Amino acid sequence: MPTAPAPTGVRRFLDTLYDGAAALAAEGGTCWSTLAVALLASRAPGYESGVAWAISLGHDADTNAAVAGALLGCRDGLAGIPDRW
């Protein structure tokens, strides 16, 4: 499914968040940090790389990866999820 490029302001906002993602993940346990990590993971080129990135941040990795996986699954569909998963 093709996606439209994000407007410049949105892209700049996401880039700023991405740079601070480890700090956001370190907060852990808040809906805002989980949502931020999941949204940033959705910038990954594929389902697996996005979920792996969310996990790599540590802290509340299971929750972050679950929400990131849900968003990436919506974006990429079932076909985007590796068969081995």
C-alpha positions, -999 to 999 in steps of 0.1 A, spaced: 0 0 0 16 33 -11 18 60 15 19 98 9 50 116 21 46 134 54 43 172 52 76 189 60 65 201 95 54 166 105 86 151 91 106 175 112 86 168 143 91 130 138 128 135 132 131 154 164 112 126 183 134 100 166 165 116 178 152 114 214 136 80 211 159 63 236 151 89 262 114 84 255 117 47 259 136 51 291 106 68 306 87 36 300 53 27 313 36 58 300 11 58 272 29 88 257 63 72 255 48 40 241 29 59 215 59 80 205 81 49 201 54 31 181 49 61 158 86 64 153 88 27 145 63 32 118 90 51 99 109 19 94 108 5 59 93 -28 70 74 -46 97 103 -66 111 128 -37 111 102 -14 129 94 -39 156 131 -48 160 139 -12 164 113 -7 191 127 -38 210 162 -25 207 154 6 228 149 -17 258 130 -6 289 93 -13 283 102 -32 251 73 -57 251 47 -30 252 65 -7 228 69 -36 203 33 -47 206 20 -12 198 46 -7 171 36 -41 156 -1 -31 156 6 1 138 30 -15 113 5 -43 108 -22 -18 99 3 -1 75 17 -32 58 -11 -57 62 -7 -94 69 16 -98 40 42 -75 57 46 -97 87 73 -123 82 60 -159 80 84 -170 107 67 -146 132 
